[in-house]
Amino acid sequence: MGWKKPRTSPPPAGPWYARLATSAGRPAVLAATLVMSMPGEYHVAKFAGWSDPWAYGMPFSLSAYAGIAAVVAATRPKGARGRFSATVGAVFAIILALAAQVVAHLVNTGHMDHNQAWLIAVTSMVPPAVLAHLLHLAATPDEGDAPSTSVDTPATAPVVEQAERIEQAPVLPPLPKQPPAPQLPPVEEQQPAPIVYRDPRCAAIRPLYDGGTRPGTAAMRDALITAGHGRVGDSTIRGVIRAEIEQHEPRLAQLPPALPMPRAAGQP
């Protein structure tokens, strides 16, 4: 059977004063009952022969003992060590507290003589009996005694068991050999298409730009003459031939101008 979540009682319903009485009334009632029980327990201690201020320890012994035993009995799980002893101690503490009140009131009203050996003997045994039982509850472990219903998980299993589980892990078969990826042909760099000039004389001028400068009129005229195009006017060289070259390649127009070529003596 799986673990079931314990049922929790719903929050108290009702008007605000009812909820206030439920929440604040319990500690108030506890304090009132402790105060009302103290005189009877104090007088019983006085009857047994304790003097002040030692007689004031009897109310604290009985009240604290009853509270501690009741809390231990309620909080320890069923079957845990010390739970039965705490339950018996809580019942015994309640009986002692009730008996102390009854005896004190019977003596004060004259229905009972407090100078009795059995009463003095029983009252004298209360503090050491309470101390012994509280030490017994403190020395009894309050966890790990109940039978465990949990199952070892991989996180809580012993180290040796985890190692055995790792060693006994199933071996997966090797994956089938994958065919090699198809080799794609190398991508050839596309060369820019050659420029086709409308004026064929541009082919004689274009190499002059390879030096990183913009050729001057004289250098272009000499290149045209060397290429066999004869003498060409300066306006045609600059306005037609050079203009078409730089129209196809605008970056050439941004090059710095070339230095003028020196001319030989007697050359126009």
N, C-alpha and C positions, 0 to 999 in steps of 0.2 A: 504494500500500500504506500502511496506517495505521501509526502509531507503535506499537511493541510494547514493553511493559515489560520491561526486562532481568531475566533470571532471577537470583535471589539464592540462594546456597547456604544450606541449612538449618543451624541452629546445631549445633555438634558434639555428638554424643550419646555417652553412655558414662558410666562412673563418675566421681566427682568428681575423683579424682587424675589421670584422663586429661584432663579439661577444664582442670584447673589446670596440667598440664604444657604443654597447648597454648597457654594464654593467657599464662602467666608464663615459659614456656620460651623463647619467641621472643626477647623482649628480653634474656634471660640469655645465649642463644646469640650474639646480636648483640654484646653487650658482650664476651663471651669471645673471639670471633673478632677483634674490633678490638684487644683487648689482645695477643693472640697475634701479630697481624700487625705491630704497631708495632716490635718489635725488628728484624725483617728489613728493613723499609722504612727504619728509622733507620740500619742498617749500610750499606745501599746508598747513602744520602745521604752517609755518612762516606767511603765508597769514592770517590764522585765529587768529594770535596774540600771539602764543607761542614764547618765546625767547629761546636762547641756554642756557643750553644743553637740555631743555625739548622738543624742537622740534624734536630731534633725536629719541624720543620714538615713534613717529608716524609710521615710517617704521617697527619697530619691532612689534608694536601692530597689524598692518594690516597683515603682513606676518605670524606671529605666529598664529594669529587668523584664518587666512585662512587655514593654515596647520592643526591645531588642529581640526577644524570643519570638514575638508575633511576626516581626518583619522577616527574620530568618526562616521561619516556618512557611511564610507565604512566598518568598522569593526563590527558595531552592527547588529545583525540579523534582518531580516525583521519582522516587527510587534513589535519590542522592543521599550520601552519607550525611548525618546530622539533621536531616529534615524531621525524622521522627522524634529525635531528642529535643529539637527546638519546639515541636508541637506540644510535647509533654511539658516542657518548661513553660510555654505560654499558658497552658491550662493551669499548671501549678501556681504560676504568678498571679493569675486571676483569682484562684481560690484563696491564696494568701492575702491579696488585697481585700477581697470580700470578707474574709475572716477577721482581718484587722479592723475593718469598719464595724462589723457586728460586735466584736468583743469590746471595742472602745465605747460604743453606745450602750451596750449592756452594763458595763462597769459604771459609766457616768450616770446612768439612770437608776443605779442601785439594784439591778436584777442579777448582778454577778459579782463575785468577789475576785478582785484582780490578784490577790496574794495566794496564788495556787501554783504548785510546783510544775505541773504539766504545761501551764500557760507560759511560765517563765522559761522552761526548757525549750519549748517549740519556738518561741520568739527569739531566743538566743541563737538558735541554729540557722535563722534566716540569712544573715549576712554572709557567713562562710559558704552556705549552700548556694546562694546566688553567685558568689565569686567563682566557685568551682565550676558551676555549669556554664557561666560566661566564658571562662577559659577553655572549657571543652569545646564550645561552639567556635571559638576563635582558632583553635588548633585543628579543627576538622576542615579539610578542603571542601570548598563549595562548588568545584567544577571538575569535570573529568571523571566523576563517579557514575554518572548515568550511562547506561549502555548506549553506545554510539550506533546510529542508524545510517551514517553517511557512508558513501562509497568513494574509494580512492579515485580521484581524477588524475589526469596527467600532471596537473600542477601540484597535487598533494601526495602522489605516489612516492614510495621510497626511491632513492637514487639508483639502487641496484636494479629495481624493477624497471625503471625508466631506461637504463642501459640495455637490459634484455629486450625491451620492446624495440629500441632503436636497432639492435643487432638483428632482430627477427623481422625487420621490415621487408616486405616482399620486393624482390628485384624485378624491375620492369624490363621487358624485352627491348633490345635496341631498336631504334627507329629505322625504317627502311632507307636505304641509300637514295638520296635525292639526286635526280639528273642534274648535270651542271647547267648553270644558267646560260642561255644563249648569248654568244658574243656579238655585240652590236658593232657594226663597222664604225671605224673612227670618223668623227665628224670633221670633214675638211673645212678649213677656214675659207670662207667665200671671199674671193678677191673682188675688189671694187671694179665695176665695169669701166673699160677705158673710155676716156672722154673723146668725143668726136667733135672736132671744131668745124664750124661753118667756113672759116677762113683757114685754109691749109697753112698759111704762113705762121699761125700760132704755134705749130709744132717746133719751129726754129727758135721761138722766143722762150717757150716754157722751161727748157733746161737752165736758163739763166737764174731762175728762182731757187734752184737747188742749193745754192750757196748760203741761203738764209737771209738774203737781202733782196730788195726790189730793184731790178735793173733800171738804169737810166736810158735816155733816148739814144745817146751815142752808142751804147753797148748793144741795144736792140737793132740799131741800123747796121752795125757791123755784122751782127749775127745773120740778118736777112741777106746781106750782100754775100756772106760766106756760103749761105745755103742756096745761092743762085737765084734769089728773088729780085735782084737788081736794087737800085736805089729807090727807097720808099720815103714819102714825105713824113715829116715829124708828126703832123696832125693825125695821119693815118696810123702811124706806129702807136701813138698814145691813145687816140680816141676810138680806134677800131680793133687793132690786134691785141694790145694790152688789155683793153676793156673787156674783150670776149674771154680772155684767159682768166681774169679776176672775177668775171661773172660766174664762171663754172666753179672757181675756188675762191670764195670771198676772203679767206684767211690770208691769201697772198698779198692782198692790198694793205694789210696791217704790218707787213714786214718793214724794217728800217730801210731807207734808200741806200743803194750802193754808192761807194765813192766813185767819182769820175775817173775814167781810165786815162793814164798819161799818154800823150800823143808824141810821136816822133817829130823831129825837127823837119819843117817843110810840109807837114801833113795838115790839111785844112781842119 
